[in-house]
């Protein structure tokens, strides 16, 4: 995932962030009970955001905690931030964090985003490899002209594959 930070350091960071966010949920629950209207709604929305965010971090921790980085996480859990909460996160949550927590949050969010990209790529590669070794799926691919054109275009961008194909003729 990130060559600059060891996997176990990533797990420790994410667990620290999870712990902090659990305590923040408690704080937002208390604030929501004490306030009304817009302020109470912001607090309830932050609780939803933090709950989703924690689920994403837990998914990553489960994948990384044994040090294998096996990319078996659930992308939905990791990318589960509802779009309507993104602005609340940027305008309300982040400015409320103390500087040390903000730095930790930035590092954790960066790792989470990188992990999500790596996980999506890993999944696509897995599907592609499965398709290339299954004769029934290969037949389906061969019957789909648009897919064959896409594959052909990608192959044309790989000179070593083009050279290997030309050598066969």
N, C-alpha and C positions, 0 to 999 in steps of 0.2 A: 504494500500500500504506500508507505512513505519511507524512502531510504534514509531520511534524516532522523527518524525517530524509531527506536526499536519497538517491536510489536508489544512487548510487555509494558513499555512506557506509554504506548497508545492506550492500552487497556486501563492502566492506572489513571490516566488523564480522563478517559471516558467515565470511569467509575466515580471519580471525584466530581465530575460535572453532573452525573446522575444524582449523586447524594445532595449536591447543592440545589438541584432543581426540585427534588422531593421536598426540601425545606422551603423553597420558594412557593411551591404549591400550597403548603400550610399557611404561609404568609398571605397569599392571594385569597385563600378561602376565608381567612379572618377579615381581610379588607372588604371582600365582597359582602360579608355578613354585616359589616358596619356602615357600608355606603349604599346609595341608591342610584338609580338612573344610569347615566353614561359611565360613571366611574365603576359602578358595580358590574356593568356589562364588560368593561375592559378587563376587570379582574377575572371574570368567568371565562372570557376568551383566552386570557393568558393561561388559565388552568388547563383549558383544552390544548393549547399549543404545547405547554410543558409536558403534558401527559403523552402527546404524540411524539414529542422530541425524545422523551425518555425511552419510549418503545423503540425508536430508531437506534438510540445508543445501545440499548440492551441487545438488540439484534447483532450489532457489530461486535460487542463484547463477547457474545456467545460464539461468534465465528473466530475471534482472535485469541480468546483466553488460553487455549492450549498451545498457542504459538505457531499454529499451522497456517493461518491465513488462507483457509480453504475456500473462501468465497461462496459459502452456502447460505448466506443471509437472504432475507426477504427484502427486495428492493422497495416494495410498497411501504413496509415499516420505516425504512430509512428515509424515504422521500414523502413522508406522510404529512407534510406541512400544508394545510389547506391554504390556498392562494389568498383568501381574504384575511388570513392571520399574518401574512408576510409583512404587511405594512405596520401592523401592531407590534410585531417583533422588532422591526427596525426603528420605529418612532417612539415606542413606549418602553419596551423591555430592555433593549441594549443600553439606552441612555441611563436607565435606572441602576445598572450594575456598577459596583465599585471597580476601580481600574484593574486590580488583580483578577477579579472575576471576569472582567471584559476580555483580558488577554487570554485567560483560560478558555472562555467561550469561543473566541476567535480561532484559537488553535483547534479546539474540538470540532467546531463547525467546518473548518478546513479539512480535517481528517474525515469527517462524515461525508462531505461532498466528494472527496477523492475516492473514498471507499465506494460510494454509490456509483461513480463513473466506472471504477474497476469491476464492480459487481455486474453492472449492466454489460460491460464488454465480455466478461467471463461467461455470462449467460448466453450471449449471442454466439460466442465461439463454441460453446457446448452444443447449442442447437445446430450450428453449421456442421460441426464434426459428426453429430448423430446423423444428419441428413446425408452426408457424403459416404457413409458406410452402410446405409440401409438400402438394399436394392429396390424395394417398393417406393421409397421416397425419391430415389434417383430417377425412377421411371416418371414419377409425378413432376419432378423438376424438369426433366427432358421434354415433357409435354407442355410446359409453360414458356412460351416464346419470350415474354417480357422478362422473366427470371433469367433465361438463358442469355439475353442481351445484357442484362446487368452483370452477370457473371463474366461474360465475354469482355465487357468494358473494364472490369476490375483486373482481369488477367492481362489485358493489353497494357496496363500500368505496371506490370511486373516483368521486366525484361528477361529475367532468368527463366520464368515459366514460358514466355513466348519463344525464347531460344530452344527450350526443351521440346516444345510442340513442333517447331520448325525442324528440329533434328530428327523427329519421328517420320517426317514426310519423305 
